[in-house]
Amino acid sequence: MPEVTEGNDDAELESEHETRSVAVSMQLHGQRLDKALTTLAGEFSRNHLQSLVEGGHVTLNGVVASQSSRKVKAGQKLAVTLVLPAESLAFRPEDIPLDVVYEDAHILVVNKPAGLVVHPAAGNWSGTLLNGLLHRDSSAAQLPRAGIVHRLDKDTSGLMVVGRSLQAVTTLVRDMAQRDIHRRYRALVHGDVGDDMFTVDAPIGRDPSARIRMAVVGSGKAAKTDVYPVAYADGICAIECVLHTGRTHQIRVHLQQEGHPLVADAVYGGKPALGMQRQALHAMRLSLAHPITREELSFEAGLPPDMAAAWGSVVPD
């Protein structure tokens, strides 16, 4: 599944394949269909784009276009569903160290470090959490996405739960959809958010002006984040956030929308500060009912060194 928005704060896995669309410009008028597709999916080879055309994954004005040599016309709506090359689906086990917080026969809770991609995608076909899970337990290959039921951005650190049995995966997906899995984050943002807890309730969808970003858009999916101020010093505010939904980049988008981008979050306007060179976001707490026993479980993960030092500069001892 293309992870073009690489994680997402804590995005639930919502679809198998991404669909992109665009109105054919005057500059593309009269061009071959496969050449026009490179403007939508330039990270894929021309051969693969041609295979998508032949496979019925490309439409013009809602009608399947099955010939790569077909000429496109200005104003037509061109859409492509990005089914990955078959070879990219053959995920291989890799010996990647995992910080396991909890493990039993049905679930695994890991503390993901910043810099680790969760799921293979364009630009990151190896070295991911999924590759590490396959190496750690060969039976994970029998599970959808090796048991992964939600994601964290590459540069977001913190807790994730992974299913180790099909029954557990099924229940975790259901619990995630029903908002029965609770997640709390720590973040550092630019500016003073005030002293009182507040809620950002604003729909999130793809940013129409930049494919790699998400944004608050009226046509987006419902998204709700509670924000709890902790401390403020020298232009930086330490906060904790609770997610009610799991949209891609949710915390990052909602705080930017409020005028307080995360420290060092270059995608959403945050500048490096306090030594942070990656977005200052950490999934600190995860609470859930065990998918089999329904026992209430709660886990916490301390801040990694870079964020602990930055957090300590803002929050008094």
C-alpha positions as CSV (number, residue, x, y, z in Angstrom):
1,M,0.0,0.0,0.0
2,P,1.6,3.3,-1.0
3,E,2.4,5.3,2.1
4,V,2.8,8.5,0.2
5,T,2.1,10.6,3.3
6,E,4.7,8.8,5.3
7,G,2.3,7.7,8.6
8,N,0.6,9.4,9.7
9,D,0.5,10.4,13.3
10,D,-1.5,7.3,14.2
11,A,-3.4,6.5,11.0
12,E,-5.6,3.5,10.8
13,L,-5.0,1.5,7.6
14,E,-8.0,2.6,5.6
15,S,-7.5,1.2,2.1
16,E,-5.3,-1.1,0.1
17,H,-4.5,1.2,-2.8
18,E,-4.3,4.9,-3.3
19,T,-6.2,6.6,-6.1
20,R,-5.0,9.8,-7.6
21,S,-6.8,12.0,-10.1
22,V,-6.2,15.3,-12.0
23,A,-7.7,17.3,-14.8
24,V,-5.7,17.0,-18.0
25,S,-3.9,20.4,-18.6
26,M,-3.4,22.1,-21.9
27,Q,0.2,21.2,-21.7
28,L,-0.7,17.5,-21.7
29,H,-3.3,17.8,-24.5
30,G,-2.6,15.3,-27.2
31,Q,0.0,13.3,-25.2
32,R,-0.1,9.5,-24.8
33,L,-2.0,8.3,-21.8
34,D,1.0,6.5,-20.2
35,K,3.1,9.7,-20.5
36,A,0.3,11.8,-18.9
37,L,0.3,9.3,-16.0
38,T,3.8,10.2,-15.1
39,T,2.6,13.5,-13.9
40,L,0.4,11.7,-11.4
41,A,2.7,8.9,-10.4
42,G,6.2,9.8,-11.4
43,E,7.8,7.5,-8.8
44,F,6.6,4.4,-10.8
45,S,8.2,3.2,-14.0
46,R,6.6,3.8,-17.4
47,N,6.3,0.0,-17.8
48,H,4.4,-0.3,-14.5
49,L,2.1,2.6,-15.5
50,Q,1.4,0.8,-18.8
51,S,0.5,-2.3,-16.8
52,L,-1.9,-0.3,-14.7
53,V,-3.6,0.9,-17.9
54,E,-3.8,-2.7,-19.3
55,G,-5.1,-3.9,-16.0
56,G,-8.1,-1.5,-16.0
57,H,-6.8,0.7,-13.2
58,V,-6.9,3.9,-15.2
59,T,-10.0,6.0,-16.2
60,L,-10.7,9.0,-18.3
61,N,-13.9,10.8,-17.3
62,G,-14.8,7.8,-15.2
63,V,-14.5,5.3,-18.1
64,V,-11.8,2.7,-18.1
65,A,-9.0,3.5,-20.6
66,S,-7.1,0.4,-21.6
67,Q,-4.7,1.6,-24.3
68,S,-1.4,3.3,-23.2
69,S,-1.1,4.9,-26.7
70,R,-4.5,6.7,-26.4
71,K,-4.2,10.5,-26.6
72,V,-5.6,12.5,-23.8
73,K,-7.5,15.8,-24.1
74,A,-7.4,18.9,-22.1
75,G,-10.2,19.0,-19.4
76,Q,-10.6,15.2,-19.1
77,K,-10.4,13.8,-15.6
78,L,-7.6,11.3,-15.5
79,A,-7.6,8.9,-12.5
80,V,-5.3,6.0,-11.6
81,T,-5.5,3.4,-8.9
82,L,-1.9,2.7,-7.8
83,V,-1.7,-1.1,-7.5
84,L,1.9,-1.8,-6.5
85,P,4.2,-3.9,-8.7
86,A,3.9,-7.6,-7.8
87,E,7.5,-7.8,-6.8
88,S,7.0,-5.1,-4.1
89,L,4.4,-7.3,-2.4
90,A,6.9,-10.1,-1.7
91,F,8.0,-8.6,1.6
92,R,11.1,-10.2,3.0
93,P,12.1,-10.8,6.6
94,E,14.9,-8.6,7.8
95,D,16.8,-8.7,11.1
96,I,15.7,-5.3,12.5
97,P,16.0,-4.8,16.2
98,L,12.6,-4.2,17.8
99,D,11.9,-2.7,21.3
100,V,9.2,-5.0,22.6
101,V,7.3,-3.6,25.5
102,Y,4.8,-6.5,25.8
103,E,4.2,-9.8,24.1
104,D,1.9,-12.8,24.3
105,A,0.5,-15.3,21.9
106,H,-1.9,-12.8,20.4
107,I,-0.4,-9.3,20.5
108,L,2.9,-7.5,20.4
109,V,3.4,-4.0,21.7
110,V,6.5,-2.2,20.4
111,N,8.1,1.1,21.1
112,K,8.9,2.3,17.6
113,P,12.0,4.6,17.2
114,A,12.0,7.7,15.1
115,G,13.3,7.0,11.6
116,L,11.7,3.5,11.3
117,V,9.1,3.2,8.5
118,V,6.1,1.1,9.5
119,H,5.1,-0.5,6.2
120,P,6.9,-0.9,2.9
121,A,6.0,1.8,0.3
122,A,7.5,3.7,-2.6
123,G,11.0,4.8,-1.5
124,N,11.0,2.4,1.4
125,W,10.7,-1.1,0.2
126,S,12.9,-2.5,2.9
127,G,14.1,-1.8,6.5
128,T,10.6,-1.4,7.8
129,L,8.8,-2.5,10.9
130,L,6.9,-5.1,8.8
131,N,10.2,-6.6,7.6
132,G,11.3,-6.8,11.2
133,L,8.1,-8.5,12.3
134,L,8.4,-11.1,9.5
135,H,12.0,-11.9,10.7
136,R,11.0,-12.1,14.4
137,D,8.1,-14.5,13.7
138,S,7.7,-16.3,10.4
139,S,4.0,-16.9,11.1
140,A,3.4,-13.2,10.7
141,A,3.5,-13.8,7.0
142,Q,0.1,-15.5,7.3
143,L,-1.5,-12.3,8.7
144,P,-2.7,-9.2,6.8
145,R,0.2,-6.7,6.9
146,A,2.1,-9.0,9.3
147,G,-0.5,-8.0,12.0
148,I,0.0,-4.2,11.6
149,V,-3.4,-2.5,12.4
150,H,-2.3,1.2,12.6
151,R,0.8,3.2,11.9
152,L,3.0,6.0,13.1
153,D,4.9,8.4,10.9
154,K,8.5,7.5,10.1
155,D,9.7,10.3,12.3
156,T,7.2,9.8,15.1
157,S,8.3,7.6,18.0
158,G,6.3,5.6,20.4
159,L,3.9,2.8,21.1
160,M,2.1,0.6,18.6
161,V,0.1,-2.6,19.0
162,V,0.5,-5.5,16.5
163,G,-1.7,-8.6,16.2
164,R,-0.1,-12.0,16.3
165,S,-3.1,-14.1,15.4
166,L,-5.9,-13.6,12.9
167,Q,-8.5,-13.4,15.7
168,A,-6.4,-10.7,17.4
169,V,-5.9,-8.7,14.2
170,T,-9.7,-8.9,13.4
171,T,-10.6,-7.7,16.9
172,L,-7.9,-5.0,17.0
173,V,-9.2,-3.6,13.7
174,R,-12.7,-3.5,15.0
175,D,-11.6,-1.9,18.3
176,M,-9.6,0.7,16.4
177,A,-12.6,1.5,14.2
178,Q,-14.9,1.8,17.3
179,R,-12.4,4.1,19.1
180,D,-11.8,1.6,21.9
181,I,-8.1,1.8,21.6
182,H,-6.8,4.9,23.4
183,R,-3.6,6.8,22.5
184,R,-1.9,9.7,24.2
185,Y,1.0,11.7,22.7
186,R,3.5,14.3,23.9
187,A,4.5,17.0,21.5
188,L,6.3,20.3,21.3
189,V,4.8,23.1,19.3
190,H,5.7,26.7,18.3
191,G,3.8,29.4,20.1
192,D,1.7,29.6,23.3
193,V,-1.5,27.5,23.1
194,G,-2.8,29.0,26.3
195,D,-3.5,27.4,29.7
196,D,-6.7,25.5,29.1
197,M,-7.4,22.2,27.4
198,F,-9.1,22.6,24.0
199,T,-10.4,20.3,21.2
200,V,-9.7,20.5,17.5
201,D,-12.6,19.0,15.6
202,A,-12.0,19.5,11.9
203,P,-12.1,17.1,8.9
204,I,-8.8,16.0,7.3
205,G,-8.2,15.0,3.7
206,R,-5.5,15.3,1.1
207,D,-4.1,18.8,0.6
208,P,-5.3,19.8,-2.9
209,S,-2.2,21.8,-3.5
210,A,0.4,19.3,-2.3
211,R,0.1,15.6,-2.6
212,I,2.5,14.7,0.2
213,R,0.5,16.8,2.7
214,M,-2.8,16.5,4.5
215,A,-5.0,19.4,5.4
216,V,-8.2,20.5,7.0
217,V,-10.7,20.3,4.1
218,G,-14.5,20.3,4.1
219,S,-14.6,17.1,2.1
220,G,-12.2,15.3,4.5
221,K,-12.9,12.6,7.0
222,A,-14.0,13.5,10.6
223,A,-11.0,14.1,12.9
224,K,-10.9,15.1,16.6
225,T,-8.0,15.8,18.8
226,D,-7.9,16.9,22.5
227,V,-5.0,19.2,23.4
228,Y,-3.7,19.6,27.0
229,P,-1.1,22.3,27.6
230,V,1.7,21.3,30.0
231,A,4.2,24.2,30.0
232,Y,5.4,27.1,27.9
233,A,8.9,28.6,27.6
234,D,10.7,30.8,25.1
235,G,8.3,30.4,22.3
236,I,7.8,26.6,22.6
237,C,4.8,24.9,24.2
238,A,4.8,21.3,25.6
239,I,1.5,19.6,25.2
240,E,-0.2,16.3,25.4
241,C,-2.7,15.1,22.8
242,V,-5.5,12.5,22.9
243,L,-6.8,11.1,19.6
244,H,-10.4,10.4,19.1
245,T,-9.8,9.4,15.4
246,G,-6.8,8.1,13.5
247,R,-6.4,10.2,10.4
248,T,-3.1,10.5,8.5
249,H,-0.9,13.2,10.1
250,Q,-3.9,14.1,12.4
251,I,-2.0,15.8,15.3
252,R,0.4,17.5,12.9
253,V,-2.4,18.9,10.7
254,H,-4.7,20.0,13.6
255,L,-1.9,21.8,15.4
256,Q,-0.8,23.6,12.2
257,Q,-4.4,24.6,11.7
258,E,-4.4,26.2,15.1
259,G,-1.3,28.2,14.2
260,H,1.0,26.0,16.3
261,P,3.0,23.6,14.0
262,L,5.1,20.9,15.7
263,V,8.7,21.8,16.3
264,A,10.9,20.6,13.4
265,D,7.9,19.4,11.4
266,A,9.1,20.8,8.0
267,V,6.2,19.4,6.1
268,Y,3.7,21.5,8.1
269,G,5.8,24.6,8.8
270,G,7.6,23.7,12.0
271,K,11.2,24.9,12.4
272,P,14.0,23.0,14.2
273,A,14.4,24.0,17.8
274,L,15.8,22.7,21.1
275,G,18.0,20.3,19.2
276,M,15.0,18.6,17.5
277,Q,15.7,17.7,13.9
278,R,12.5,15.6,13.4
279,Q,8.9,16.3,14.3
280,A,8.6,16.5,18.1
281,L,5.9,13.9,18.5
282,H,5.9,10.8,20.7
283,A,3.2,8.2,21.3
284,M,3.6,7.9,25.1
285,R,0.6,5.9,26.2
286,L,-1.5,3.1,24.7
287,S,-4.5,1.6,26.4
288,L,-6.7,-1.2,25.1
289,A,-8.7,-4.3,25.9
290,H,-6.8,-7.4,25.1
291,P,-8.3,-8.7,21.9
292,I,-8.8,-12.2,23.3
293,T,-9.2,-12.0,27.1
294,R,-10.6,-8.5,27.0
295,E,-8.4,-7.6,30.0
296,E,-7.7,-3.9,30.2
297,L,-4.0,-3.2,29.4
298,S,-2.1,0.1,29.5
299,F,1.5,0.7,28.4
300,E,3.8,3.7,28.6
301,A,7.0,4.6,26.8
302,G,9.4,7.3,28.0
303,L,10.6,10.0,25.6
304,P,13.6,9.1,23.4
305,P,16.8,11.0,24.2
306,D,16.3,13.8,21.6
307,M,12.8,14.7,22.7
308,A,13.5,14.1,26.4
309,A,16.2,16.8,26.2
310,A,13.9,19.2,24.3
311,W,11.0,18.5,26.6
312,G,13.1,19.1,29.7
313,S,14.0,22.5,28.3
314,V,10.4,23.5,28.4
315,V,8.9,21.5,31.3
316,P,10.2,22.4,34.8
317,D,11.5,19.4,36.9
